[in-house]
C-alpha cells in the first residue's frame, strides 16, 4: 500500500490517474499518457483464506490463476472463475466476468462481501453492500476504474470436486437450444442429472452445443482429457458426447487456445502446435501478440498490398434475454457472419443471503430474468461505402432492441445520451462527485467510447 500511495501522490495535479500495468485483458485502445501510473505491483497475492467460512481476502491485482491455485488445495473455488487466467479480481469486479457457473452464481461482483477501494480523491475506503459506502459498492461493478481501484476484496467461495464430468448436447434448432437453456437454469438439472456449470458454442445456426458440467469425485474409471497438448478443446464438442476433466483443467479449458482465437496465430495447426511450447499456449501470450500487431500493423499492411479490404474488429460480449436468444443469433449470423459464437447463461443471484441480488446500476440486469451471454471475437471486412465501426454499431443497436446489454471491455460506439440511459450515467455521476470530486479519474464514457 505504501508504494500505491506514493505513486498516487507523485501524479501531478490535473493529470489523469491510471494503473501502471504491463498486461491487460481489455480490447479498448487508450490514448497514450506521459504521466506515471499507480504502482500496483505489491497488490498481487491472496491475503487470507478461511476454509470454514468459505471466504478469501484477495488483493486487487491477484489473478484468478493464482487464487485458484490456493483455493483448489482446500477443495474450494470462487463462485465464478472468468475464463482467462490473468484476469484479476479487481478487474473482474470493476469490469465484468462470466463463466459456466453464472447461471446459478451470477457475476463476480455478486460474491464480494466487502472491498477496499482507492478513490479518485486518494482516500482508501472499505465499502460493503449494506454498510459504509454502499453507494460506491453497488456502483463499482462496470465502472472500469472511473470511481477508483479495488485494493482488497473479500469474496465467497464454494466447494468443488476433483473432477468435472461433461456432456455435450447437440441442437440443430436455435429455438430448441434457448428452451433447453431456460429449463436448465430453472431446474439446475438435465434429464435427472444435477448441472453445476453450463455454457455452449454455436458453430452455425444448425449446429450448436450445450456443455453440461457436473462436479464429481468419481471419475468412473475414465482418464481425464488433456487439452493443453495437441488436442483443442472446442473441437472436442463436435467429436464426443461425454468427457472428463480435472477441476483445474476445466476452469482453464478456454485459456489454452483463447477459446478458438489461437488459430489466428497458427497455434491449432498440428505442425505449429508441436513446436509451440505449452507454457506459451495461453491467453496472455496471444493478447501480447495482438498488441504487437496493433502497434506495427503488419497484417493490415499485407492486406493492403494484396488489395484486400480493411477489416473491422468485432470483439464483444453481450447479454440478451433467453427468449430473444434465437432471434439474436439468427440476426448475427446473417448480418455479421462470424463463427463460432460462445454462449453462457446468466442470472443474478436469488435474494437469499449475503450475496443476494441487488441493484447494480452501472450494469442494470433484471433480477429474476435469465440472460445468455454471446461472445464473438474476430474481424470482418469493411464493405465498400461503410465506416469502421458500423458493424459494432449495428450489434449495439440490435442488442438494445432485444432488451440486452453489452460489456465495455472492448470498443463501444454509443452516443452520450444512449450510453447514460443504458448504464445509468446519472447515478454514476452522483457517485463520482462523491469519491472523485476533482475528476482525477477518467470518466466511464470517456474510457469506453472516446478511448481516453
Helices and strands as residue ranges (DSSP letters): H 2-10, E 46-50, E 55-59, H 64-72, E 76-78, H 89-94, H 102-105, G 108-111, E 112-119, E 124-128, H 134-140, E 148-159, E 163-171, H 174-187, E 189-190, E 193-194, E 197-204, E 207-216, H 233-239, E 242-246, H 247-251, G 261-265, H 270-275, G 278-280, H 283-296, H 298-305, E 311-321, G 322-324, H 325-335, E 341-346, G 361-363, E 371-381, H 390-401, E 405-406, H 416-422, H 425-435, H 444-448
